[in-house]
Amino acid sequence: MNEEILNIVNKMKGSLLGIGITDTAILDAIENNNDIHTCFILSNLSLTGKKFSITKRGRSKKVNIKKIKKQFKKKSLDNVICNYGIIKQFQRSFVPNSIYINNGYLYIYGSKTEIESLKKKYQRYTNDITINEAKDGFIMKINNQNTKNNFFKDALFKIKDFTSDTLELITDLLIN
């Protein structure tokens, strides 16, 4: 799976937001790609370099995943790469925010569990979703070039997700 991610990173152009990328080979590929002019990495690593501009005056700047929409402008990023294990607990807020800030492609990689629920959440906004399954996981590619989101539509989906999560929690408690 890392080889496929390296191929994706080598083909990227423009700006990039990476969430949960800890593999040094992928970070080196981002640094060596001359077509990527700015890169924002949200992880626990302290990175230095020309492209990694999330640092401010030598100190790491922390950005909350729930508040990404406030940090970046509308359709300001060309590419986004996410680790599903990191964004799993923030799905309710991350899905509409990733549509809002991304102008190009969104790549989500991780293990094969719960891939269908994530796909359904992104199909609300676009139908241009491809899933590449590997031995140890999946890579979901979402085209956000022609997607639009609306405040009322996002609020309706948040309410729907909240009620379904609550009902799922109640049924789990009643069964156990």
Buried (B, 14 or more C-beta within 10 A) or exposed (E): BBEBBBEBBEEBEEBBBBBBBEEEEBBEBBBEBEEBBBBBBBBEEEBEEEBBBBBEEEEBEEBEBEEBBEBBEEBBBBBBBBBBEBBBEBBBBBBBBBBBBBBBBBBBBBEEEEBEEBBEBBEBBBEBBEBBEBEEBBBBBBBBEEBEBEEEEBEEBBEEBEEEEEEEEEEEEEEE
